[in-house]
Amino acid sequence: METLQIEILNPKAKKLLEDLASQNLIAIRNSNSPFQEVLKKIGVLKREVIPSEEEILLEVGEERAARHKKKHDKGQP
């Protein structure tokens, strides 16, 4: 098996690739960031759908805000 990274410049090309995938001639996977590759490698993410970096950062931001609010409500700096 050979893996190639392809930049799609025209939406028609994506349709052609999807047609090839539907005939089981190729497999299409979204490219992952190095961060997501590390998470996969260490087994943190064992799901079919891996959240994007933006989704992870949003969740981290929400958790930090909740912790900050909790500390503030207790009167801690």
PDB file as gemmi writes it, atoms N, CA and C in Angstrom:
CRYST1    1.000    1.000    1.000  90.00  90.00  90.00 P 1                      
ATOM      1  N   MET A   1       0.848  -1.170   0.000  1.00  0.00           N  
ATOM      2  CA  MET A   1       0.000   0.000   0.000  1.00  0.00           C  
ATOM      3  C   MET A   1       0.898   1.240   0.000  1.00  0.00           C  
ATOM      4  N   GLU A   2       0.509   2.229  -0.746  1.00  0.00           N  
ATOM      5  CA  GLU A   2       1.230   3.486  -0.840  1.00  0.00           C  
ATOM      6  C   GLU A   2       0.319   4.606  -0.360  1.00  0.00           C  
ATOM      7  N   THR A   3       0.867   5.524   0.409  1.00  0.00           N  
ATOM      8  CA  THR A   3       0.098   6.655   0.915  1.00  0.00           C  
ATOM      9  C   THR A   3       0.599   7.931   0.252  1.00  0.00           C  
ATOM     10  N   LEU A   4      -0.341   8.728  -0.220  1.00  0.00           N  
ATOM     11  CA  LEU A   4      -0.024   9.997  -0.855  1.00  0.00           C  
ATOM     12  C   LEU A   4      -0.803  11.106  -0.173  1.00  0.00           C  
ATOM     13  N   GLN A   5      -0.214  12.286  -0.117  1.00  0.00           N  
ATOM     14  CA  GLN A   5      -0.933  13.455   0.365  1.00  0.00           C  
ATOM     15  C   GLN A   5      -1.274  14.295  -0.853  1.00  0.00           C  
ATOM     16  N   ILE A   6      -2.541  14.641  -0.994  1.00  0.00           N  
ATOM     17  CA  ILE A   6      -3.023  15.339  -2.187  1.00  0.00           C  
ATOM     18  C   ILE A   6      -3.717  16.623  -1.769  1.00  0.00           C  
ATOM     19  N   GLU A   7      -3.390  17.707  -2.450  1.00  0.00           N  
ATOM     20  CA  GLU A   7      -4.108  18.964  -2.255  1.00  0.00           C  
ATOM     21  C   GLU A   7      -5.144  19.061  -3.363  1.00  0.00           C  
ATOM     22  N   ILE A   8      -6.391  19.236  -2.985  1.00  0.00           N  
ATOM     23  CA  ILE A   8      -7.470  19.324  -3.970  1.00  0.00           C  
ATOM     24  C   ILE A   8      -7.647  20.786  -4.348  1.00  0.00           C  
ATOM     25  N   LEU A   9      -7.437  21.068  -5.626  1.00  0.00           N  
ATOM     26  CA  LEU A   9      -7.532  22.438  -6.111  1.00  0.00           C  
ATOM     27  C   LEU A   9      -8.888  22.733  -6.749  1.00  0.00           C  
ATOM     28  N   ASN A  10      -9.582  21.696  -7.134  1.00  0.00           N  
ATOM     29  CA  ASN A  10     -10.856  21.853  -7.816  1.00  0.00           C  
ATOM     30  C   ASN A  10     -11.849  20.864  -7.197  1.00  0.00           C  
ATOM     31  N   PRO A  11     -13.037  21.314  -6.819  1.00  0.00           N  
ATOM     32  CA  PRO A  11     -14.028  20.422  -6.212  1.00  0.00           C  
ATOM     33  C   PRO A  11     -14.356  19.202  -7.074  1.00  0.00           C  
ATOM     34  N   LYS A  12     -14.196  19.304  -8.373  1.00  0.00           N  
ATOM     35  CA  LYS A  12     -14.466  18.159  -9.246  1.00  0.00           C  
ATOM     36  C   LYS A  12     -13.502  17.011  -8.952  1.00  0.00           C  
ATOM     37  N   ALA A  13     -12.284  17.352  -8.568  1.00  0.00           N  
ATOM     38  CA  ALA A  13     -11.299  16.326  -8.247  1.00  0.00           C  
ATOM     39  C   ALA A  13     -11.729  15.540  -7.011  1.00  0.00           C  
ATOM     40  N   LYS A  14     -12.323  16.233  -6.043  1.00  0.00           N  
ATOM     41  CA  LYS A  14     -12.786  15.547  -4.837  1.00  0.00           C  
ATOM     42  C   LYS A  14     -13.876  14.539  -5.201  1.00  0.00           C  
ATOM     43  N   LYS A  15     -14.766  14.925  -6.090  1.00  0.00           N  
ATOM     44  CA  LYS A  15     -15.828  14.016  -6.531  1.00  0.00           C  
ATOM     45  C   LYS A  15     -15.227  12.773  -7.195  1.00  0.00           C  
ATOM     46  N   LEU A  16     -14.199  12.971  -8.019  1.00  0.00           N  
ATOM     47  CA  LEU A  16     -13.539  11.832  -8.663  1.00  0.00           C  
ATOM     48  C   LEU A  16     -12.914  10.899  -7.624  1.00  0.00           C  
ATOM     49  N   LEU A  17     -12.267  11.483  -6.625  1.00  0.00           N  
ATOM     50  CA  LEU A  17     -11.667  10.675  -5.569  1.00  0.00           C  
ATOM     51  C   LEU A  17     -12.731   9.915  -4.773  1.00  0.00           C  
ATOM     52  N   GLU A  18     -13.849  10.582  -4.500  1.00  0.00           N  
ATOM     53  CA  GLU A  18     -14.938   9.918  -3.781  1.00  0.00           C  
ATOM     54  C   GLU A  18     -15.502   8.767  -4.598  1.00  0.00           C  
ATOM     55  N   ASP A  19     -15.580   8.940  -5.918  1.00  0.00           N  
ATOM     56  CA  ASP A  19     -16.034   7.854  -6.789  1.00  0.00           C  
ATOM     57  C   ASP A  19     -15.084   6.663  -6.713  1.00  0.00           C  
ATOM     58  N   LEU A  20     -13.789   6.934  -6.727  1.00  0.00           N  
ATOM     59  CA  LEU A  20     -12.805   5.855  -6.602  1.00  0.00           C  
ATOM     60  C   LEU A  20     -12.921   5.151  -5.251  1.00  0.00           C  
ATOM     61  N   ALA A  21     -13.166   5.921  -4.211  1.00  0.00           N  
ATOM     62  CA  ALA A  21     -13.324   5.336  -2.876  1.00  0.00           C  
ATOM     63  C   ALA A  21     -14.573   4.463  -2.812  1.00  0.00           C  
ATOM     64  N   SER A  22     -15.649   4.877  -3.475  1.00  0.00           N  
ATOM     65  CA  SER A  22     -16.881   4.086  -3.451  1.00  0.00           C  
ATOM     66  C   SER A  22     -16.705   2.753  -4.183  1.00  0.00           C  
ATOM     67  N   GLN A  23     -15.720   2.684  -5.073  1.00  0.00           N  
ATOM     68  CA  GLN A  23     -15.418   1.441  -5.786  1.00  0.00           C  
ATOM     69  C   GLN A  23     -14.341   0.623  -5.065  1.00  0.00           C  
ATOM     70  N   ASN A  24     -13.994   1.044  -3.849  1.00  0.00           N  
ATOM     71  CA  ASN A  24     -12.965   0.396  -3.033  1.00  0.00           C  
ATOM     72  C   ASN A  24     -11.617   0.326  -3.740  1.00  0.00           C  
ATOM     73  N   LEU A  25     -11.322   1.339  -4.542  1.00  0.00           N  
ATOM     74  CA  LEU A  25     -10.027   1.405  -5.209  1.00  0.00           C  
ATOM     75  C   LEU A  25      -9.025   2.215  -4.384  1.00  0.00           C  
ATOM     76  N   ILE A  26      -9.544   3.153  -3.616  1.00  0.00           N  
ATOM     77  CA  ILE A  26      -8.705   3.959  -2.730  1.00  0.00           C  
ATOM     78  C   ILE A  26      -9.444   4.148  -1.404  1.00  0.00           C  
ATOM     79  N   ALA A  27      -8.727   4.568  -0.394  1.00  0.00           N  
ATOM     80  CA  ALA A  27      -9.331   4.928   0.893  1.00  0.00           C  
ATOM     81  C   ALA A  27      -9.008   6.396   1.141  1.00  0.00           C  
ATOM     82  N   ILE A  28      -9.984   7.123   1.596  1.00  0.00           N  
ATOM     83  CA  ILE A  28      -9.794   8.550   1.878  1.00  0.00           C  
ATOM     84  C   ILE A  28      -9.799   8.741   3.386  1.00  0.00           C  
ATOM     85  N   ARG A  29      -8.750   9.381   3.872  1.00  0.00           N  
ATOM     86  CA  ARG A  29      -8.661   9.736   5.284  1.00  0.00           C  
ATOM     87  C   ARG A  29      -8.297  11.205   5.352  1.00  0.00           C  
ATOM     88  N   ASN A  30      -8.886  11.920   6.279  1.00  0.00           N  
ATOM     89  CA  ASN A  30      -8.497  13.312   6.488  1.00  0.00           C  
ATOM     90  C   ASN A  30      -7.129  13.329   7.130  1.00  0.00           C  
ATOM     91  N   SER A  31      -6.293  14.235   6.698  1.00  0.00           N  
ATOM     92  CA  SER A  31      -4.959  14.320   7.295  1.00  0.00           C  
ATOM     93  C   SER A  31      -5.095  14.880   8.705  1.00  0.00           C  
ATOM     94  N   ASN A  32      -4.267  14.375   9.585  1.00  0.00           N  
ATOM     95  CA  ASN A  32      -4.300  14.813  10.972  1.00  0.00           C  
ATOM     96  C   ASN A  32      -3.093  15.669  11.266  1.00  0.00           C  
ATOM     97  N   SER A  33      -3.249  16.527  12.225  1.00  0.00           N  
ATOM     98  CA  SER A  33      -2.134  17.356  12.654  1.00  0.00           C  
ATOM     99  C   SER A  33      -1.141  16.491  13.437  1.00  0.00           C  
ATOM    100  N   PRO A  34       0.079  16.950  13.582  1.00  0.00           N  
ATOM    101  CA  PRO A  34       1.046  16.200  14.395  1.00  0.00           C  
ATOM    102  C   PRO A  34       0.539  15.984  15.820  1.00  0.00           C  
ATOM    103  N   PHE A  35      -0.195  16.952  16.351  1.00  0.00           N  
ATOM    104  CA  PHE A  35      -0.754  16.817  17.696  1.00  0.00           C  
ATOM    105  C   PHE A  35      -1.706  15.630  17.776  1.00  0.00           C  
ATOM    106  N   GLN A  36      -2.586  15.492  16.805  1.00  0.00           N  
ATOM    107  CA  GLN A  36      -3.528  14.387  16.797  1.00  0.00           C  
ATOM    108  C   GLN A  36      -2.810  13.055  16.584  1.00  0.00           C  
ATOM    109  N   GLU A  37      -1.750  13.050  15.803  1.00  0.00           N  
ATOM    110  CA  GLU A  37      -0.969  11.835  15.589  1.00  0.00           C  
ATOM    111  C   GLU A  37      -0.352  11.363  16.908  1.00  0.00           C  
ATOM    112  N   VAL A  38       0.158  12.297  17.701  1.00  0.00           N  
ATOM    113  CA  VAL A  38       0.743  11.946  18.999  1.00  0.00           C  
ATOM    114  C   VAL A  38      -0.327  11.372  19.912  1.00  0.00           C  
ATOM    115  N   LEU A  39      -1.502  12.003  19.944  1.00  0.00           N  
ATOM    116  CA  LEU A  39      -2.584  11.498  20.786  1.00  0.00           C  
ATOM    117  C   LEU A  39      -2.983  10.082  20.383  1.00  0.00           C  
ATOM    118  N   LYS A  40      -3.032   9.827  19.085  1.00  0.00           N  
ATOM    119  CA  LYS A  40      -3.354   8.475  18.614  1.00  0.00           C  
ATOM    120  C   LYS A  40      -2.280   7.483  19.040  1.00  0.00           C  
ATOM    121  N   LYS A  41      -1.036   7.892  18.869  1.00  0.00           N  
ATOM    122  CA  LYS A  41       0.092   7.002  19.145  1.00  0.00           C  
ATOM    123  C   LYS A  41       0.126   6.577  20.607  1.00  0.00           C  
ATOM    124  N   ILE A  42      -0.158   7.509  21.521  1.00  0.00           N  
ATOM    125  CA  ILE A  42      -0.110   7.174  22.942  1.00  0.00           C  
ATOM    126  C   ILE A  42      -1.436   6.596  23.447  1.00  0.00           C  
ATOM    127  N   GLY A  43      -2.406   6.471  22.561  1.00  0.00           N  
ATOM    128  CA  GLY A  43      -3.651   5.806  22.922  1.00  0.00           C  
ATOM    129  C   GLY A  43      -4.644   6.667  23.669  1.00  0.00           C  
ATOM    130  N   VAL A  44      -4.449   7.976  23.667  1.00  0.00           N  
ATOM    131  CA  VAL A  44      -5.384   8.857  24.369  1.00  0.00           C  
ATOM    132  C   VAL A  44      -6.728   8.859  23.658  1.00  0.00           C  
ATOM    133  N   LEU A  45      -6.677   8.873  22.350  1.00  0.00           N  
ATOM    134  CA  LEU A  45      -7.907   8.922  21.570  1.00  0.00           C  
ATOM    135  C   LEU A  45      -8.125   7.581  20.878  1.00  0.00           C  
ATOM    136  N   LYS A  46      -9.081   6.819  21.341  1.00  0.00           N  
ATOM    137  CA  LYS A  46      -9.357   5.519  20.737  1.00  0.00           C  
ATOM    138  C   LYS A  46     -10.773   5.507  20.191  1.00  0.00           C  
ATOM    139  N   ARG A  47     -11.071   6.508  19.365  1.00  0.00           N  
ATOM    140  CA  ARG A  47     -12.379   6.577  18.754  1.00  0.00           C  
ATOM    141  C   ARG A  47     -12.200   6.723  17.250  1.00  0.00           C  
ATOM    142  N   GLU A  48     -13.249   6.439  16.541  1.00  0.00           N  
ATOM    143  CA  GLU A  48     -13.217   6.577  15.086  1.00  0.00           C  
ATOM    144  C   GLU A  48     -13.070   8.041  14.686  1.00  0.00           C  
ATOM    145  N   VAL A  49     -13.832   8.908  15.343  1.00  0.00           N  
ATOM    146  CA  VAL A  49     -13.804  10.326  15.006  1.00  0.00           C  
ATOM    147  C   VAL A  49     -12.923  11.037  16.020  1.00  0.00           C  
ATOM    148  N   ILE A  50     -11.851  11.604  15.541  1.00  0.00           N  
ATOM    149  CA  ILE A  50     -10.912  12.309  16.409  1.00  0.00           C  
ATOM    150  C   ILE A  50     -11.244  13.792  16.352  1.00  0.00           C  
ATOM    151  N   PRO A  51     -11.399  14.424  17.514  1.00  0.00           N  
ATOM    152  CA  PRO A  51     -11.735  15.855  17.495  1.00  0.00           C  
ATOM    153  C   PRO A  51     -10.599  16.672  16.890  1.00  0.00           C  
ATOM    154  N   SER A  52     -10.967  17.784  16.290  1.00  0.00           N  
ATOM    155  CA  SER A  52      -9.972  18.674  15.699  1.00  0.00           C  
ATOM    156  C   SER A  52      -9.230  19.406  16.820  1.00  0.00           C  
ATOM    157  N   GLU A  53      -8.091  20.008  16.464  1.00  0.00           N  
ATOM    158  CA  GLU A  53      -7.350  20.793  17.446  1.00  0.00           C  
ATOM    159  C   GLU A  53      -8.217  21.908  18.005  1.00  0.00           C  
ATOM    160  N   GLU A  54      -9.028  22.527  17.140  1.00  0.00           N  
ATOM    161  CA  GLU A  54      -9.900  23.611  17.582  1.00  0.00           C  
ATOM    162  C   GLU A  54     -10.897  23.114  18.625  1.00  0.00           C  
ATOM    163  N   GLU A  55     -11.459  21.922  18.400  1.00  0.00           N  
ATOM    164  CA  GLU A  55     -12.412  21.367  19.360  1.00  0.00           C  
ATOM    165  C   GLU A  55     -11.735  21.060  20.688  1.00  0.00           C  
ATOM    166  N   ILE A  56     -10.520  20.531  20.626  1.00  0.00           N  
ATOM    167  CA  ILE A  56      -9.783  20.227  21.854  1.00  0.00           C  
ATOM    168  C   ILE A  56      -9.470  21.511  22.610  1.00  0.00           C  
ATOM    169  N   LEU A  57      -8.983  22.524  21.888  1.00  0.00           N  
ATOM    170  CA  LEU A  57      -8.655  23.788  22.537  1.00  0.00           C  
ATOM    171  C   LEU A  57      -9.886  24.459  23.129  1.00  0.00           C  
ATOM    172  N   LEU A  58     -11.016  24.352  22.449  1.00  0.00           N  
ATOM    173  CA  LEU A  58     -12.261  24.912  22.970  1.00  0.00           C  
ATOM    174  C   LEU A  58     -12.646  24.216  24.277  1.00  0.00           C  
ATOM    175  N   GLU A  59     -12.544  22.904  24.301  1.00  0.00           N  
ATOM    176  CA  GLU A  59     -12.889  22.153  25.507  1.00  0.00           C  
ATOM    177  C   GLU A  59     -11.932  22.490  26.656  1.00  0.00           C  
ATOM    178  N   VAL A  60     -10.649  22.618  26.357  1.00  0.00           N  
ATOM    179  CA  VAL A  60      -9.672  22.991  27.374  1.00  0.00           C  
ATOM    180  C   VAL A  60      -9.990  24.382  27.913  1.00  0.00           C  
ATOM    181  N   GLY A  61     -10.328  25.309  27.018  1.00  0.00           N  
ATOM    182  CA  GLY A  61     -10.683  26.661  27.443  1.00  0.00           C  
ATOM    183  C   GLY A  61     -11.905  26.687  28.343  1.00  0.00           C  
ATOM    184  N   GLU A  62     -12.897  25.871  27.997  1.00  0.00           N  
ATOM    185  CA  GLU A  62     -14.110  25.804  28.820  1.00  0.00           C  
ATOM    186  C   GLU A  62     -13.798  25.237  30.202  1.00  0.00           C  
ATOM    187  N   GLU A  63     -12.950  24.225  30.258  1.00  0.00           N  
ATOM    188  CA  GLU A  63     -12.577  23.624  31.540  1.00  0.00           C  
ATOM    189  C   GLU A  63     -11.793  24.621  32.389  1.00  0.00           C  
ATOM    190  N   ARG A  64     -10.886  25.344  31.762  1.00  0.00           N  
ATOM    191  CA  ARG A  64     -10.115  26.348  32.502  1.00  0.00           C  
ATOM    192  C   ARG A  64     -11.020  27.446  33.034  1.00  0.00           C  
ATOM    193  N   ALA A  65     -11.983  27.881  32.230  1.00  0.00           N  
ATOM    194  CA  ALA A  65     -12.913  28.923  32.677  1.00  0.00           C  
ATOM    195  C   ALA A  65     -13.743  28.431  33.859  1.00  0.00           C  
ATOM    196  N   ALA A  66     -14.177  27.167  33.790  1.00  0.00           N  
ATOM    197  CA  ALA A  66     -14.970  26.607  34.878  1.00  0.00           C  
ATOM    198  C   ALA A  66     -14.143  26.520  36.164  1.00  0.00           C  
ATOM    199  N   ARG A  67     -12.878  26.121  36.044  1.00  0.00           N  
ATOM    200  CA  ARG A  67     -12.019  26.038  37.226  1.00  0.00           C  
ATOM    201  C   ARG A  67     -11.746  27.425  37.800  1.00  0.00           C  
ATOM    202  N   HIS A  68     -11.529  28.400  36.912  1.00  0.00           N  
ATOM    203  CA  HIS A  68     -11.296  29.775  37.363  1.00  0.00           C  
ATOM    204  C   HIS A  68     -12.521  30.305  38.105  1.00  0.00           C  
ATOM    205  N   LYS A  69     -13.701  30.040  37.554  1.00  0.00           N  
ATOM    206  CA  LYS A  69     -14.944  30.491  38.192  1.00  0.00           C  
ATOM    207  C   LYS A  69     -15.107  29.828  39.566  1.00  0.00           C  
ATOM    208  N   LYS A  70     -14.792  28.537  39.646  1.00  0.00           N  
ATOM    209  CA  LYS A  70     -14.922  27.803  40.893  1.00  0.00           C  
ATOM    210  C   LYS A  70     -13.986  28.408  41.949  1.00  0.00           C  
ATOM    211  N   LYS A  71     -12.734  28.699  41.568  1.00  0.00           N  
ATOM    212  CA  LYS A  71     -11.794  29.319  42.498  1.00  0.00           C  
ATOM    213  C   LYS A  71     -12.274  30.698  42.919  1.00  0.00           C  
ATOM    214  N   HIS A  72     -12.779  31.466  41.956  1.00  0.00           N  
ATOM    215  CA  HIS A  72     -13.245  32.817  42.236  1.00  0.00           C  
ATOM    216  C   HIS A  72     -14.455  32.787  43.179  1.00  0.00           C  
ATOM    217  N   ASP A  73     -15.351  31.823  42.987  1.00  0.00           N  
ATOM    218  CA  ASP A  73     -16.531  31.706  43.843  1.00  0.00           C  
ATOM    219  C   ASP A  73     -16.150  31.345  45.279  1.00  0.00           C  
ATOM    220  N   LYS A  74     -15.032  30.650  45.448  1.00  0.00           N  
ATOM    221  CA  LYS A  74     -14.565  30.291  46.782  1.00  0.00           C  
ATOM    222  C   LYS A  74     -13.770  31.401  47.424  1.00  0.00           C  
ATOM    223  N   GLY A  75     -13.522  32.478  46.666  1.00  0.00           N  
ATOM    224  CA  GLY A  75     -12.784  33.600  47.205  1.00  0.00           C  
ATOM    225  C   GLY A  75     -11.288  33.467  47.086  1.00  0.00           C  
ATOM    226  N   GLN A  76     -10.825  32.492  46.334  1.00  0.00           N  
ATOM    227  CA  GLN A  76      -9.380  32.340  46.123  1.00  0.00           C  
ATOM    228  C   GLN A  76      -8.946  33.214  44.940  1.00  0.00           C  
ATOM    229  N   PRO A  77      -7.717  33.717  44.990  1.00  0.00           N  
ATOM    230  CA  PRO A  77      -7.235  34.557  43.872  1.00  0.00           C  
ATOM    231  C   PRO A  77      -6.981  33.749  42.618  1.00  0.00           C  
TER     232      PRO A  77                                                      
END                                                                             
